[in-house]
Amino acid sequence: MPSVFIKTYGCQMNERDSEAVAAQLVAKGYTLAPSEAAADVILLNTCGVRDFAERKAIGKMQNIAADVRKNRPDVVLGFLGCMAQSRGQELIDRLPDVDLVLGTQKFHHAADYLDEILAGRRDKIVDVAAEPGSEATIREHLLYGNVARNGDGHRPPLQVTAFVSIMQGCNQYCTFCIVPYTRGEERSRGIADIVAECRQLVSQGVKEITLLGQIVTSYGKRGGSSREAKVDGREPENFLPSTLDSRPSTTKSPFVQLLDAVHEIEGLERIRFTAPHPKGYGDDLIEAYARLPKLVESAHLPVQSGSDRVLKLMHRGYTRERFLGIVKKLRGARSDIGITTDIIVGFPGETEDDFEQTLSLAREVQFDNAYIFKYSPRRDTPAAGMPGQVPLKIREERNHRLLETINEIGRRKYDLFIGRRTQILVEGPSKKNPARMTGRTRCNKIVVFDHAGREHRGQLLDVKITRAGSFTLYGDPAIVNL
């Protein structure tokens, strides 16, 4: 059978989509190639959030096409994901060596379409149409790589953590963002379906699950307030398996009901979720941090700007004061919670005063880390046509200043861990140095420690932190609590 190589750009949703496509292909007999040079099929799963990501994917495909058409003309080339969704046929018109363009609601057709192309029944395939029910088709996992087909239940999984997609799409329509146009409107899976997938993962050795959605805290809403009762026309409690809770859930949002249901899974150690929206942090969700032991004390809260004026231009739906109130409540529920964020610098119309407000917010909140992005105009979004586009030189300068501030705060916060004993979930060998093992604290800090054996993969261990690097903690193997 053919071999396939998938390169992924962008967010964790894209990583999860790529894994599901790979698992579907493996189930049909495909093998996973270690590199594009050894593959019969090369797929690029693309990101459309920033112009740089699109240019990088297109440049990569141009280089691949030039090589394979010269030396291996039968190799099948394809684009998947957000850029594929937004550009469609344009990609094949621009790159005629591309054979497949598959949109965000069509991942589950990848195996069938590739079979048709490889068999010569189809030449070029472009499918970016909407498909009802597609939100429930990203459920396969590839915990064992290619050996998943062998069913070797005695071998520990290559992954002890897993992503589970609980919904697709976004109804927020932030003025800078292309995601609602590439991913469509919000569509949520049922709780019973999600719980079944999570339970299956746990049975295979997964200890930590991260629930995924474009705005994960909007799960089950389909528009309206966070207290909205219906999910796909049904009351949220009807989504809950009756064995979990037979009482009406009139005060809990659908997302918190989902957290409750996943929390009941025996053998699951930790629950995370991403990416939320600050508007989704109602009191029921904040209370869940104090109430559910498996829900780790980690929150990713994308603030985007510290200026109320810019937040309004962005159509974010909250104020600086509201954001700070959420942070205060979260730290009231869990004093040791780790809080990270996303920030855009150089949004159209952003003044020096607006930017200084973002700097002051970062200092006030004391984020554990932040993902900082220079504003990138996306076609057909309202922000792309706004007046006051900030010159690139200023965007770069503000990006640098904010990064310095975040790094300074991060160094101080990470240094506080030195000498402390903290629990980690051991995930496996470090990617940078396979001789070391790595894991994460509950508040989402990476910890690296020296240990010759691999028997601790998937275990919860207490490790004493001896030093801190750049957003990484290090433990002494001599004082690992075994």
ZATORMI-551244 format. One record per residue (C-alpha): chain; y, x, z. Coordinates in steps of 0.05 Angstrom, whole numbers, plus 5000, padded with zeros to 4 digits. Example, Ala and Ser with C-alpha at 12.3 -4.5 7.8 and 13.67 -1.06 7.14 Angstrom:
// residues 2
- A;4910;5246;5156
- A;4979;5273;5143
// end
This chain:
// residues 482
- A;5000;5000;5000
- A;5072;5023;4989
- A;5112;5058;5043
- A;5181;5036;5065
- A;5240;5070;5098
- A;5296;5029;5130
- A;5362;5060;5149
- A;5406;5018;5195
- A;5481;5018;5202
- A;5522;4982;5255
- A;5505;4941;5316
- A;5444;4925;5358
- A;5436;4860;5320
- A;5425;4902;5257
- A;5376;4946;5294
- A;5337;4885;5315
- A;5338;4856;5244
- A;5312;4921;5216
- A;5256;4923;5266
- A;5235;4852;5249
- A;5235;4868;5174
- A;5194;4931;5187
- A;5144;4892;5229
- A;5137;4839;5175
- A;5124;4892;5123
- A;5074;4929;5167
- A;5037;4863;5178
- A;5030;4857;5102
- A;5000;4926;5096
- A;5061;4969;5083
- A;5067;5036;5120
- A;5132;5063;5149
- A;5156;5127;5116
- A;5184;5182;5161
- A;5242;5193;5112
- A;5271;5166;5048
- A;5241;5225;5010
- A;5171;5199;5024
- A;5184;5125;5013
- A;5165;5078;4956
- A;5217;5028;4981
- A;5285;5048;5012
- A;5326;4994;5046
- A;5396;5002;5076
- A;5413;4950;5129
- A;5488;4948;5125
- A;5548;4934;5169
- A;5611;4899;5145
- A;5653;4903;5208
- A;5692;4965;5187
- A;5711;4994;5119
- A;5682;5062;5139
- A;5613;5032;5150
- A;5614;4999;5082
- A;5637;5063;5047
- A;5584;5103;5083
- A;5528;5056;5062
- A;5551;5053;4989
- A;5558;5129;4987
- A;5489;5137;5016
- A;5458;5091;4965
- A;5494;5127;4908
- A;5464;5193;4931
- A;5394;5162;4940
- A;5397;5129;4871
- A;5418;5193;4836
- A;5359;5229;4867
- A;5303;5178;4860
- A;5321;5156;4789
- A;5316;5228;4768
- A;5252;5247;4804
- A;5218;5181;4826
- A;5241;5125;4780
- A;5193;5073;4809
- A;5224;5074;4878
- A;5253;5006;4898
- A;5323;5006;4927
- A;5354;4950;4968
- A;5413;4929;5010
- A;5404;4884;5070
- A;5452;4854;5121
- A;5526;4840;5129
- A;5554;4880;5071
- A;5499;4852;5027
- A;5518;4782;5049
- A;5593;4791;5035
- A;5586;4828;4968
- A;5522;4800;4938
- A;5517;4809;4863
- A;5577;4856;4864
- A;5532;4910;4894
- A;5483;4909;4835
- A;5541;4906;4786
- A;5569;4969;4819
- A;5502;5003;4830
- A;5454;4980;4775
- A;5397;5021;4805
- A;5394;4974;4864
- A;5337;4923;4859
- A;5346;4879;4920
- A;5406;4849;4956
- A;5387;4807;5016
- A;5435;4769;5061
- A;5435;4758;5135
- A;5396;4692;5133
- A;5342;4719;5087
- A;5311;4778;5124
- A;5244;4742;5130
- A;5237;4740;5055
- A;5240;4816;5047
- A;5164;4826;5043
- A;5153;4771;4991
- A;5212;4795;4948
- A;5189;4867;4951
- A;5118;4846;4931
- A;5147;4810;4870
- A;5190;4870;4849
- A;5134;4921;4859
- A;5086;4877;4819
- A;5135;4871;4763
- A;5143;4796;4768
- A;5217;4802;4785
- A;5269;4853;4764
- A;5331;4844;4806
- A;5336;4797;4866
- A;5401;4775;4900
- A;5394;4723;4955
- A;5452;4711;5002
- A;5446;4635;5008
- A;5448;4600;5075
- A;5380;4578;5102
- A;5371;4527;5158
- A;5326;4551;5213
- A;5335;4625;5197
- A;5357;4640;5268
- A;5285;4631;5290
- A;5254;4679;5239
- A;5273;4745;5272
- A;5217;4749;5323
- A;5168;4803;5302
- A;5169;4870;5339
- A;5143;4939;5323
- A;5129;4968;5391
- A;5075;5015;5367
- A;5103;5036;5300
- A;5049;5037;5246
- A;4992;5035;5297
- A;5012;4964;5314
- A;4962;4940;5261
- A;4905;4975;5298
- A;4912;4932;5360
- A;4902;4990;5408
- A;4918;4954;5473
- A;4902;5015;5515
- A;4958;5059;5490
- A;5025;5052;5526
- A;5078;5024;5480
- A;5128;5069;5446
- A;5181;5022;5473
- A;5187;4995;5543
- A;5252;4960;5525
- A;5261;4908;5470
- A;5316;4867;5438
- A;5306;4791;5429
- A;5352;4753;5383
- A;5369;4686;5414
- A;5420;4661;5363
- A;5455;4677;5299
- A;5527;4668;5275
- A;5595;4663;5307
- A;5647;4607;5313
- A;5702;4649;5345
- A;5738;4670;5281
- A;5778;4727;5310
- A;5830;4745;5258
- A;5805;4816;5249
- A;5731;4800;5243
- A;5687;4787;5183
- A;5625;4768;5223
- A;5633;4691;5219
- A;5634;4699;5143
- A;5574;4745;5139
- A;5531;4715;5194
- A;5551;4642;5188
- A;5563;4590;5242
- A;5528;4593;5309
- A;5455;4571;5309
- A;5413;4576;5372
- A;5339;4580;5383
- A;5304;4537;5435
- A;5292;4565;5504
- A;5217;4554;5501
- A;5213;4593;5436
- A;5253;4651;5465
- A;5212;4652;5529
- A;5147;4654;5489
- A;5172;4715;5451
- A;5194;4750;5515
- A;5128;4734;5549
- A;5089;4764;5490
- A;5131;4827;5494
- A;5118;4834;5569
- A;5044;4826;5557
- A;5049;4887;5510
- A;5082;4930;5563
- A;5156;4916;5555
- A;5193;4920;5621
- A;5265;4906;5600
- A;5291;4855;5551
- A;5361;4852;5521
- A;5381;4783;5496
- A;5422;4788;5432
- A;5474;4745;5398
- A;5540;4755;5361
- A;5571;4720;5421
- A;5511;4714;5466
- A;5546;4674;5519
- A;5559;4619;5467
- A;5484;4606;5465
- A;5470;4532;5457
- A;5542;4511;5451
- A;5553;4499;5376
- A;5628;4497;5391
- A;5666;4468;5450
- A;5669;4491;5522
- A;5617;4534;5558
- A;5595;4471;5596
- A;5576;4433;5533
- A;5510;4398;5544
- A;5476;4394;5476
- A;5437;4446;5438
- A;5419;4426;5367
- A;5430;4354;5388
- A;5387;4358;5451
- A;5404;4364;5524
- A;5394;4436;5549
- A;5344;4416;5602
- A;5298;4392;5547
- A;5297;4464;5523
- A;5269;4487;5590
- A;5194;4488;5598
- A;5179;4434;5650
- A;5137;4484;5690
- A;5199;4525;5703
- A;5248;4473;5729
- A;5242;4398;5728
- A;5310;4386;5759
- A;5370;4367;5716
- A;5415;4427;5702
- A;5482;4393;5700
- A;5523;4451;5727
- A;5492;4508;5686
- A;5512;4528;5616
- A;5455;4533;5566
- A;5459;4609;5569
- A;5449;4611;5644
- A;5391;4562;5637
- A;5361;4612;5588
- A;5371;4669;5638
- A;5336;4628;5691
- A;5277;4615;5645
- A;5269;4688;5623
- A;5276;4710;5696
- A;5212;4672;5713
- A;5169;4715;5668
- A;5119;4753;5710
- A;5118;4828;5697
- A;5189;4831;5669
- A;5231;4879;5709
- A;5301;4876;5678
- A;5345;4830;5636
- A;5407;4851;5598
- A;5448;4815;5545
- A;5498;4833;5491
- A;5549;4820;5462
- A;5585;4768;5503
- A;5656;4741;5499
- A;5701;4739;5560
- A;5710;4664;5550
- A;5635;4656;5564
- A;5640;4684;5635
- A;5642;4619;5673
- A;5628;4616;5748
- A;5555;4598;5735
- A;5544;4663;5697
- A;5581;4705;5748
- A;5539;4672;5803
- A;5476;4689;5764
- A;5490;4763;5774
- A;5486;4753;5849
- A;5428;4704;5846
- A;5379;4735;5795
- A;5350;4802;5816
- A;5324;4818;5746
- A;5393;4809;5715
- A;5419;4880;5719
- A;5489;4897;5745
- A;5517;4914;5677
- A;5569;4876;5636
- A;5597;4891;5568
- A;5664;4855;5563
- A;5700;4866;5497
- A;5774;4861;5514
- A;5801;4888;5447
- A;5873;4894;5473
- A;5912;4895;5538
- A;5971;4859;5508
- A;5976;4783;5512
- A;6017;4783;5448
- A;5964;4821;5409
- A;5907;4780;5440
- A;5941;4718;5414
- A;5948;4748;5344
- A;5875;4766;5347
- A;5856;4695;5366
- A;5816;4719;5426
- A;5827;4658;5470
- A;5842;4692;5536
- A;5899;4729;5569
- A;5902;4796;5604
- A;5906;4760;5671
- A;5844;4718;5654
- A;5805;4781;5634
- A;5825;4817;5699
- A;5803;4755;5738
- A;5734;4758;5706
- A;5727;4832;5725
- A;5748;4817;5796
- A;5697;4761;5803
- A;5641;4804;5773
- A;5655;4860;5822
- A;5657;4809;5877
- A;5587;4786;5857
- A;5561;4857;5847
- A;5605;4913;5874
- A;5564;4966;5837
- A;5567;4932;5769
- A;5579;4977;5708
- A;5632;4949;5661
- A;5641;4972;5589
- A;5685;4945;5534
- A;5708;4946;5461
- A;5780;4962;5444
- A;5816;4960;5377
- A;5878;5004;5369
- A;5930;4995;5315
- A;5921;4920;5303
- A;5975;4893;5255
- A;6040;4886;5293
- A;6017;4928;5352
- A;6078;4963;5382
- A;6080;5024;5427
- A;6091;4976;5485
- A;6030;4935;5466
- A;5989;4999;5464
- A;6015;5022;5531
- A;5992;4955;5560
- A;5922;4971;5534
- A;5925;5040;5567
- A;5947;5008;5632
- A;5891;4957;5629
- A;5840;5012;5620
- A;5867;5048;5681
- A;5869;4984;5722
- A;5798;4961;5705
- A;5768;5032;5707
- A;5717;5019;5653
- A;5653;5058;5657
- A;5657;5069;5582
- A;5691;5039;5521
- A;5677;5035;5447
- A;5744;5048;5413
- A;5758;5029;5341
- A;5817;5041;5296
- A;5835;4975;5264
- A;5803;4968;5196
- A;5827;4914;5148
- A;5771;4869;5124
- A;5782;4829;5061
- A;5791;4754;5068
- A;5806;4759;5142
- A;5874;4734;5167
- A;5893;4801;5198
- A;5887;4837;5131
- A;5947;4798;5106
- A;5989;4801;5170
- A;6056;4837;5169
- A;6066;4901;5209
- A;6004;4938;5186
- A;6002;5001;5229
- A;6000;5067;5191
- A;5935;5106;5195
- A;5969;5166;5228
- A;5993;5122;5286
- A;5925;5088;5292
- A;5891;5156;5297
- A;5941;5181;5348
- A;5932;5119;5392
- A;5857;5124;5384
- A;5860;5196;5410
- A;5904;5179;5469
- A;5860;5121;5491
- A;5797;5161;5482
- A;5825;5215;5528
- A;5841;5163;5581
- A;5771;5131;5576
- A;5738;5199;5580
- A;5778;5219;5641
- A;5760;5154;5677
- A;5687;5162;5656
- A;5683;5233;5683
- A;5707;5210;5751
- A;5660;5151;5754
- A;5600;5191;5732
- A;5615;5246;5782
- A;5609;5195;5837
- A;5534;5191;5823
- A;5522;5265;5839
- A;5480;5270;5902
- A;5461;5197;5900
- A;5391;5169;5892
- A;5387;5116;5838
- A;5333;5074;5806
- A;5318;5085;5732
- A;5269;5053;5683
- A;5235;5111;5648
- A;5238;5097;5573
- A;5204;5160;5546
- A;5222;5229;5519
- A;5295;5244;5508
- A;5316;5240;5435
- A;5356;5304;5440
- A;5304;5343;5479
- A;5232;5315;5477
- A;5213;5362;5533
- A;5254;5319;5580
- A;5246;5246;5599
- A;5301;5195;5598
- A;5315;5127;5629
- A;5373;5081;5648
- A;5401;5059;5714
- A;5410;4985;5726
- A;5484;4994;5712
- A;5466;5024;5644
- A;5477;5098;5656
- A;5431;5145;5617
- A;5392;5192;5662
- A;5355;5254;5636
- A;5305;5292;5678
- A;5253;5347;5667
- A;5182;5325;5674
- A;5120;5351;5638
- A;5079;5287;5641
- A;5087;5222;5603
- A;5052;5179;5655
- A;5117;5152;5683
- A;5139;5118;5619
- A;5153;5045;5635
- A;5157;5057;5710
- A;5216;5045;5757
- A;5231;5111;5792
- A;5283;5133;5843
- A;5317;5197;5819
- A;5368;5240;5856
- A;5426;5256;5810
- A;5444;5330;5810
- A;5499;5334;5757
- A;5537;5293;5707
- A;5552;5309;5634
- A;5590;5270;5581
- A;5568;5199;5597
- A;5499;5225;5617
- A;5469;5237;5686
- A;5417;5290;5703
- A;5363;5288;5757
- A;5325;5344;5790
- A;5250;5337;5777
- A;5234;5370;5844
- A;5263;5310;5880
- A;5239;5254;5836
- A;5210;5202;5883
- A;5139;5194;5855
// end
